[in-house]
Amino acid sequence: MQQEQLILRERPNGLPDDNTFEYKNIDIPEPGQDEMLVKTLYLSVDPYMRGRMSDAPSYSAPFEVGQPLNGAVVSQVIRSNDNNFSKDDLVTGNLDFQEYNVIKASDVRKVQTEGLKASNALSVLGMPALTAYFGMMHIGEPKKGETVVVSGAAGAVGQVAGQLAKRVGARVVGIVGSEKKAKYITETLGYDAAVEYKKGNVSEQLKETCPNGIDVYYENVGGEISEAVWPLLNVFARIPVCGAISSYNLKEGEEDIGLRVQRFLINSRAKMQGLLVGDFADSFDEAYTALEKAVANGELQFEETIYNGFHKTPDAFLGLFSGENIGKQIVKVADKE
């Protein structure tokens, strides 16, 4: 029997397009000793994947041209030759973007679905939520009464990061790209105020919504939006740097050069630290426990934007850069058998 996989056809120059991706038919493999055959149910598309489409030096190995993309996936065990897993178990891990994978137990962890949907393992209990947790709680360290600003506030990471800051009593302001997202973060997530960058004059909007300055800035976007933040940093502000999506699709020869940040960091004595969730692997249990408890208690709200069909994966990925999604961008590949 055969299946489809999504491969990187060519490396994009600027924003990926139809030439970037290609679907390919391959045989469904047989699991060997201590291996499992798993069926892809949901897959996650994330902004960091754009960097892996380039062969420039980075913290993560690039995708290979002609080989499948890979990322976070929720799968159903179809056949198991491992005593720790049974048929129909749900698992999650970083797997190839194809309809079936042969894996080992060390490649995945079991998904606990009691009271939750399987897709939640990619959103509020997945990598984005872990990133939000460690960036906000271990680097940002918000305190009661402080002002926290989150860019990309309605996205997969931002929606969780802001709520974590609210739970410790901080005043939270989110930067978003539409009125719909502004209503979502204030009315559903409990943010205290929203800044809509497409309305222009982000500096003035931030001054109005952050009259006491900014103590924590959770950085997801970079570019001109962040430049409006630096002058408002309070003494000993903390800046977890999760992403800089504004620069991910630069064409060859283009540069992302803007306001120099050094003098603002010196004046405020701020701490600015880059964030890779894998650096906190030893504390994953801590984060999962906190997030699972918050979700079970109804203290953590979240949204998922789900595309139906494996062939919708490129559209879902490109949607990350047009700002159309609210919450986590996910592709539903198949139903559980």
Summary of the structure (lengths in Angstrom):
residues: 337
radius of gyration: 20.4
end to end distance: 16.8
largest distance: 63.8
contacts: 1110
relative contact order: 0.16
helix: 32%
strand: 29%
